[in-house]
Amino acid sequence: MPRVTFLYCGERTGEVEVNTSLLDAAKVVGLPLNHDCGGNASCTTCRVEVQAGMEHLSEIDFDEQDLLDRESLSEPRHRLACQARVLGDVVVRVPTSKWEVPG
């Protein structure tokens, strides 16, 4: 099973089934990740920055990319946790707030 690591106020790591969304993976490791729209890809509160393992996430689709672009988050490392599905080991950083300046 893939290992997912979330960097947010420390580190939380766990194993999840292949094709689990990052949002659901966060629940598995006990991280209450914001998702104001209910995980429907209509906000960006669940955005994460992929630190390692980008190739182990599902491909970004048009709707996700469009939403990220509208929020000026068009760098490849940005993903919406509700849309990105885990295919292998990944490490993601969770911004401390929705409006944090990307680093």
Residue pairs with C-beta under 8 A, 6 or more apart in sequence:
1 15
1 16
1 17
1 18
2 15
2 16
2 18
2 56
2 86
2 87
2 88
2 89
2 90
3 13
3 14
3 15
3 89
3 90
4 13
4 14
4 15
4 16
4 22
4 25
4 28
4 29
4 86
4 89
4 90
4 91
4 92
5 11
5 12
5 13
5 90
5 91
5 92
6 12
6 13
6 25
6 26
6 29
6 31
6 33
6 48
6 92
6 93
6 94
7 51
7 91
7 92
7 93
7 94
8 31
8 93
8 94
8 96
12 29
12 30
12 31
13 29
14 25
14 28
14 29
16 24
16 25
16 28
16 86
18 86
18 87
19 58
19 85
19 86
19 87
20 28
20 85
20 86
21 39
21 81
21 82
21 83
21 84
21 85
21 86
22 33
22 46
22 48
22 57
22 79
22 81
22 82
22 84
22 85
22 86
22 90
22 92
23 33
23 35
23 39
23 46
23 81
23 82
25 81
25 86
26 32
26 33
26 81
26 94
27 33
31 94
33 46
33 81
33 94
34 45
34 46
34 98
35 43
35 45
35 46
35 81
35 82
36 43
36 45
37 43
37 45
37 82
39 46
39 82
40 82
41 63
41 64
41 67
41 80
41 82
41 83
42 67
43 67
44 67
44 68
44 71
44 73
44 80
44 98
45 98
46 80
46 81
46 82
47 68
47 71
47 73
47 78
47 79
47 80
47 81
47 95
47 98
48 78
48 79
48 80
48 81
48 84
48 92
48 93
48 94
48 95
49 77
49 78
49 79
49 92
49 93
49 95
49 102
49 103
50 57
50 77
50 78
50 79
50 90
50 91
50 92
51 77
51 91
51 92
51 93
52 89
52 90
52 91
53 88
53 89
53 90
53 91
54 76
54 77
54 90
55 88
56 86
56 87
56 88
56 89
56 90
57 79
57 84
57 85
57 86
57 87
57 90
58 83
58 84
58 85
58 87
60 68
60 79
60 83
60 84
61 83
63 83
64 79
64 80
64 83
64 84
65 74
67 80
68 74
68 78
68 79
68 80
73 102
75 102
78 102
79 92
81 92
95 102
